C-alpha cells in the first residue's frame, strides 16, 4: 500500500496537479487524498480506484508497483493491448492494536470530512468534550484539554497523524460521537471486510464500472 500510494503521488506530481486540484477532480477531500498517497488502507477501495481513474491507470493496477510505470502523456492514444487480468487481496494487520487503530483512524477521517463539510458540527464535538471535562479529573484529562485546542484551531492533522500521541488522542476523542450511525456502520463494515481480505479484480468488459 505504501508503494502504491507513493507511485500515485509521483504520477500526480508528474501531471503538475496540486493536492487541491487532484482532490477536486476525484471528488474526495484532501485528507483522503493524502491518506491514499501515504499508503493508508483506511480510505475506501472506491477512493483508490477513482484516483487511479483520473490518472489514467485504473486498468493497470498490477503495473503500479513497477519502477518504470509512468502516466500517459496528455492526449496520448490508449494502448490497444488487452487489459491485464488482476487479482489482488488486501488485508489488515491482524494484530489487535493495529486493527483497532486502523478502525479509529478510519472513523476520524470520516469525522474530519464531516466537520469540513459542516463546520457547525464542531460545536457538537465541543459540547461533548465540555461534558466530559465537567465530570472531573481523569486519566484522559490532559488529552481532552489538548482536544480543546484541536477543535478551537481546527488542527485535524494532530489527530490524524501516525505517532503514539495521535493514537492516544484518537482513543480519547469526541469526534466519533458526531458521526451519524449509518456513516459509522459503513466505516466499521469496511474495516471488518479488510480484516477478512478484500479482493480487487478487473470487471468483465461487458459490466459497467
C-alpha positions in Angstrom: 0.0 0.0 0.0 2.9 2.4 0.8 4.4 1.7 -2.6 1.1 2.1 -4.4 0.4 5.4 -2.6 3.9 6.7 -3.4 3.5 5.8 -7.1 0.2 7.6 -7.3 1.7 10.7 -5.7 4.6 10.6 -8.2 2.1 10.4 -11.1 0.0 13.3 -9.7 3.1 15.5 -9.5 4.2 14.4 -13.0 0.9 15.8 -14.2 1.6 19.0 -12.3 -1.6 18.7 -10.2 -1.7 20.1 -6.7 -3.4 18.1 -3.9 -6.3 20.6 -4.0 -6.7 20.2 -7.8 -6.5 16.5 -7.6 -9.0 16.1 -4.8 -11.5 18.2 -6.7 -11.0 16.2 -9.8 -11.5 12.9 -7.9 -14.3 14.2 -5.7 -12.7 13.4 -2.3 -11.2 15.5 0.5 -7.5 16.5 0.6 -7.2 14.4 3.8 -8.5 11.3 2.0 -6.1 12.0 -0.9 -3.2 12.4 1.5 -4.1 9.1 3.2 -4.2 7.4 -0.2 -0.8 8.8 -1.2 0.7 7.8 2.2 -0.4 4.2 1.7 -3.0 4.3 4.4 -5.6 1.5 3.8 -8.4 3.3 5.6 -9.8 5.1 2.6 -12.4 3.0 0.7 -11.4 0.9 -2.3 -13.6 3.2 -4.4 -11.5 6.2 -3.5 -8.3 4.5 -4.6 -9.9 3.4 -7.9 -11.2 7.0 -8.6 -7.7 8.4 -8.1 -6.3 5.8 -10.4 -9.0 6.5 -12.9 -8.2 10.3 -13.0 -4.5 9.4 -13.5 -5.5 7.0 -16.4 -4.2 3.8 -14.8 -7.4 2.3 -13.4 -7.0 -0.8 -15.7 -3.3 -1.2 -14.9 -3.2 -1.8 -11.2 -0.7 -4.7 -11.5 1.9 -2.4 -13.0 1.8 0.4 -10.4 4.5 -1.1 -8.2 7.0 -1.2 -11.1 9.8 1.3 -11.3 9.0 2.1 -15.0 5.3 3.0 -14.6 4.7 6.5 -16.0 1.5 8.4 -16.6 0.3 8.5 -20.2 1.0 11.9 -21.9 -2.0 14.2 -22.2 -3.8 13.5 -25.4 -2.0 10.2 -26.0 -4.0 7.4 -27.6 -4.9 4.5 -25.3 -3.0 1.3 -25.7 -4.5 -1.3 -27.9 -3.2 -4.2 -25.9 -5.7 -6.1 -23.7 -6.0 -5.2 -20.1 -4.2 -7.5 -17.7 -6.0 -10.0 -15.5 -5.7 -8.8 -12.0 -6.5 -10.5 -8.7 -5.2 -8.7 -5.6 -6.2 -9.4 -2.0 -5.7 -6.7 0.6 -5.9 -7.5 4.3 -5.3 -5.5 7.5 -2.6 -6.4 10.0 -4.2 -8.9 12.2 -2.6 -7.8 15.5 -5.3 -6.4 17.8 -3.8 -3.0 18.4 -3.1 -2.4 14.6 -6.7 -3.2 13.7 -8.1 -1.1 16.5 -6.0 1.9 15.4 -6.8 1.4 11.8 -10.5 1.4 12.7 -10.1 4.5 14.9 -8.2 6.3 12.1 -10.9 5.5 9.6 -13.6 6.8 11.9 -11.7 10.0 12.5 -11.1 10.6 8.7 -14.8 10.3 8.2 -15.4 12.7 11.1 -13.0 15.3 9.8 -14.6 15.1 6.3 -18.0 15.7 8.1 -16.6 18.7 10.0 -15.2 20.3 6.9 -18.5 19.8 5.1 -20.5 21.2 8.1 -18.3 23.3 10.4 -21.3 23.8 12.7 -20.7 20.2 13.9 -17.5 21.4 15.7 -19.8 22.9 18.3 -21.4 19.5 18.9 -18.0 17.9 19.5 -17.0 20.8 21.8 -20.2 20.3 23.8 -19.4 16.6 24.3 -15.9 17.5 25.4 -17.2 20.0 27.8 -19.4 17.4 29.5 -16.5 15.1 29.8 -14.3 17.7 31.4 -17.1 18.7 33.8 -17.2 15.2 35.3 -13.9 15.8 37.0 -10.3 14.8 36.6 -9.5 11.5 34.8 -6.5 9.8 33.1 -7.8 11.4 29.9 -8.0 15.0 31.1 -4.7 16.1 29.5 -5.8 14.6 26.2 -9.2 16.3 26.5 -7.5 19.6 27.1 -5.4 19.1 24.0 -8.6 18.3 22.1 -10.0 21.7 23.2 -7.2 23.3 21.2 -7.5 21.0 18.3 -11.2 21.8 17.9 -10.7 25.5 18.5 -8.0 25.8 15.9 -9.2 23.1 13.5 -5.8 21.2 13.9 -7.1 18.0 12.4 -3.6 16.8 11.4 -2.7 16.3 15.1 -5.4 13.7 15.4 -4.8 12.0 12.0 -1.0 11.6 12.4 0.6 8.2 12.8 2.6 8.7 16.1 1.8 7.4 19.6 0.4 10.8 20.7 -2.0 10.9 17.8 -3.1 7.3 18.7 -3.7 8.4 22.3 -5.7 11.4 21.1 -7.9 9.2 19.0 -8.6 6.9 22.0 -9.9 9.9 24.0 -11.6 11.7 21.1 -15.0 13.4 21.0 -15.1 13.3 17.1 -16.5 9.8 16.8 -19.6 10.9 18.7 -20.6 13.3 15.9 -20.8 10.6 13.2 -24.2 9.5 12.0 -25.0 5.9 12.7 -25.0 5.0 9.0 -21.6 6.5 8.5 -20.1 4.8 11.5 -21.6 1.4 10.3 -20.2 1.9 6.8 -16.7 2.5 8.2 -16.9 -0.4 10.6 -18.1 -2.7 7.8 -15.2 -1.6 5.6 -12.7 -2.5 8.3 -14.4 -5.8 9.0 -14.1 -6.6 5.3 -10.5 -5.6 5.2 -9.8 -7.9 8.2 -11.2 -10.8 6.2 -9.5 -9.8 3.0 -10.8 -7.5 0.2 -10.4 -8.9 -3.3 -9.7 -6.3 -6.1 -10.2 -7.6 -9.6 -10.8 -6.3 -13.1 -14.5 -6.2 -14.0 -15.5 -8.0 -17.2 -15.7 -5.7 -20.2 -19.5 -6.1 -20.5 -20.1 -5.0 -16.9 -20.4 -1.3 -16.3 -17.9 0.0 -13.6 
